[in-house]
Amino acid sequence: MALKFTPSSLSIDSEILQLLEAISRKQGELAAHQHSVAEQLQIEAVATVDAVHFSTKIEGNHLTRDQVTEALKSKKTKSPNHSLLEVLNYARARKIAKDWIAKNKPFNDEWILSHHKELLDGIFKGKLRGHYRVAQCVIQDSKSGAVVYMAADAKDVPLLMKGLLSWLRQQRALGASALLMAAQFHFELVTIHPFMDGNGRLARLLTNSILLSGGYDVERYAALEKQHEKDRSAYYQALRTLQAYNFYDIPLGQDIRSWVIYWLKCVLAAYDEAQSRVLGLRPSTDSLKSPQFDDRLAKAKLLFRRHKKLRASEYAELMGLARTQAVADLNALVDDRTIERVGGGRSTVYKLRD
């Protein structure tokens, strides 16, 4: 007899409540900020590159951020290169995920399977993409090859996923917090591990959709995926601590508070980056006089002491900034003679003054 889905439990304490309040406040501040359509499109382009680059990088994709940027600019949809194809697929699936929410389509099997199909387009064929797996799946340590987690049996996957999606729709109907739903859905999906490949990318993609459905549109400004990749070991540790060695050894209804706190902190960090980008949109305004701008320049000076010489694109990536914001910072550092501009055009570099 197939095993039915039992949702994890979650004890909501003061730390979780404080994180929820802080995130909601930052969402309100972002929504209230006025900027042009052109500026918003520029920020969204940076956020998309980050989301695509860092989510695929977690899974071992070796393309650099600049290569991902060029790939997305090319408007290609196909490639014989596996790494490039992963990137193109994630970008396309991200757009489809946004459209799904915009059309208010349901969180059902089609939602899961159609997005998985897009993520693995051209990488796998037949039952390996867009279908729940029909074989056992294990997770191995990338270095030693040792098995670290045995997922649910294939025969149990369809019913487990049916239960998970039913739980998600019920929570949404009850008006539950999209933040808590997204956090738990991410954990439950990767724990069931319904596919042979692409589970992590799919979980990160669809948790953004759940956030968006609840009015949390941080993905328009910054990539939550980047926060997971910044400390990949912490990301995996937060999951593995609660997953045991075997799916069937996990206590039914276990409390996943530790994962939710980790995940909410990542969301809050994404909102911090989003606010930093928005504040840098108008370098000629009072934002240049803000404490946030001063704090960022202090960090920039430390960065140049460490690296000595950086291109604008490198500075933007290291600081997690939009291009216009990075240029505003660099101009300010040139003006106060912390750094000097060397060369011109594409070959321009910024060098720490002696």
Residue pairs with C-beta under 8 A, 6 or more apart in sequence:
2 155
2 156
2 158
2 159
3 152
3 156
3 159
3 160
3 248
4 159
4 160
4 163
5 159
5 160
5 161
5 162
5 163
5 164
5 166
5 167
5 188
5 192
6 163
6 252
6 253
7 163
7 164
7 167
7 184
7 188
7 253
8 184
8 187
8 188
8 242
8 253
8 254
8 255
8 256
9 253
9 254
9 255
9 256
10 180
10 184
10 255
10 256
10 257
10 260
11 255
11 257
12 180
12 257
13 257
15 261
16 257
16 260
16 261
16 264
19 261
19 264
19 265
19 267
19 268
20 177
20 179
20 180
20 264
22 268
23 179
23 216
23 264
23 267
23 268
23 271
26 268
26 271
26 272
26 274
26 275
27 215
27 216
27 217
27 218
27 271
29 275
30 217
30 218
30 221
30 271
30 274
30 275
30 278
33 278
35 278
35 281
35 282
39 281
39 324
40 220
42 322
42 323
42 324
43 220
43 221
43 277
43 278
43 281
43 322
44 220
44 221
46 277
46 316
46 321
46 322
46 323
47 219
47 220
47 221
47 222
47 223
47 274
48 72
48 91
48 94
48 223
49 65
49 68
49 69
49 72
50 65
50 222
50 223
50 225
50 226
50 320
51 90
51 94
51 208
51 219
51 223
51 224
51 225
51 226
52 68
52 72
52 87
52 90
52 91
52 94
53 63
53 65
53 68
53 87
54 223
54 225
54 226
54 228
54 229
55 90
55 200
55 201
55 204
55 205
55 223
55 225
55 228
55 229
56 63
56 68
56 83
56 86
56 87
56 90
56 201
57 63
57 229
58 200
58 204
58 225
58 228
58 229
58 232
58 235
59 86
59 200
59 201
60 142
61 83
61 86
61 87
62 83
63 71
63 83
63 84
63 87
65 317
66 313
68 87
71 84
71 87
71 88
72 87
72 88
72 91
76 84
76 88
77 88
77 92
78 85
78 88
78 122
79 85
79 88
79 122
82 123
85 121
85 122
85 123
86 123
89 118
89 119
89 120
89 121
89 122
89 123
90 119
90 201
90 205
92 118
92 121
93 115
93 118
93 119
93 205
94 205
94 208
96 114
96 115
96 118
97 115
97 205
97 206
97 208
97 209
98 209
98 212
100 111
100 115
100 209
101 209
101 212
101 213
105 111
106 169
107 165
107 168
107 169
107 172
107 210
108 165
108 169
109 161
109 162
109 165
111 165
111 206
112 161
112 165
112 194
112 202
112 206
113 130
113 131
113 132
114 130
115 202
115 205
115 206
116 129
116 130
116 195
116 198
116 202
117 129
117 130
119 129
119 198
119 201
119 202
119 205
120 128
120 129
120 130
120 197
120 198
121 129
123 129
123 197
124 196
124 197
127 133
127 134
128 195
128 196
128 197
129 198
132 154
132 157
132 158
132 161
132 194
132 195
133 154
133 157
133 194
133 195
133 196
134 154
135 154
135 196
136 150
136 151
136 153
136 154
137 151
137 154
137 193
137 195
137 196
138 147
138 149
138 150
138 151
139 147
139 148
139 149
139 150
139 151
139 193
140 146
140 147
140 148
141 147
141 148
148 240
148 245
149 193
149 240
149 243
149 244
149 245
149 246
149 247
150 245
150 246
150 247
151 191
151 192
151 193
151 247
152 160
152 192
152 193
152 247
152 248
153 247
157 192
157 194
160 192
160 194
161 192
161 194
164 185
164 188
164 189
164 192
167 188
168 181
168 185
168 210
171 181
172 181
172 213
177 214
178 210
178 211
178 213
178 214
178 215
178 216
179 211
179 214
179 216
179 264
179 267
180 260
181 210
181 214
182 207
182 208
182 210
182 211
182 214
182 263
183 207
183 259
183 260
183 263
183 264
184 256
184 260
185 203
185 206
185 207
185 210
186 203
186 204
186 207
186 263
187 239
187 242
187 256
187 259
187 260
187 263
189 199
189 202
189 203
189 206
190 199
190 200
190 203
190 239
191 239
191 242
191 243
191 247
191 250
192 247
193 199
193 247
195 202
204 224
204 225
204 228
207 224
208 219
208 224
211 217
211 218
211 219
211 224
211 267
212 219
216 267
218 224
218 267
218 270
218 271
218 274
221 273
221 274
221 275
221 277
221 278
222 270
222 271
222 273
222 274
222 277
222 320
223 270
224 266
224 267
224 270
226 270
226 273
226 320
227 266
227 267
227 269
227 270
228 235
228 266
229 235
234 262
235 262
238 258
238 259
238 262
238 263
239 259
241 258
241 259
242 250
242 254
242 256
242 258
242 259
243 250
244 250
273 320
275 292
276 292
276 296
276 320
276 321
276 325
277 320
277 321
277 322
277 325
279 287
279 290
279 292
279 293
279 325
280 287
280 293
280 321
280 322
280 324
280 325
280 326
280 328
280 329
281 287
281 322
281 324
281 325
283 324
283 325
283 327
283 328
283 331
283 332
287 293
288 328
288 332
296 319
296 329
297 329
297 332
297 333
299 319
300 315
300 319
300 329
300 333
301 333
301 338
303 310
303 315
303 318
303 319
304 310
304 333
304 338
304 339
304 350
304 352
305 352
307 314
307 318
308 351
308 352
309 342
309 349
309 350
309 351
309 352
310 318
310 349
310 350
311 348
311 349
311 350
312 323
312 326
312 327
312 330
312 348
312 350
313 323
313 326
315 321
315 326
315 329
315 330
315 350
316 322
316 323
316 325
316 326
319 326
319 329
321 329
330 339
330 341
330 350
333 339
333 350
334 340
334 341
334 350
337 353
338 352
338 353
339 350
339 351
339 352
339 353
340 350
340 351
340 353
341 348
341 349
341 350
342 348
342 349
342 350
342 351
343 349
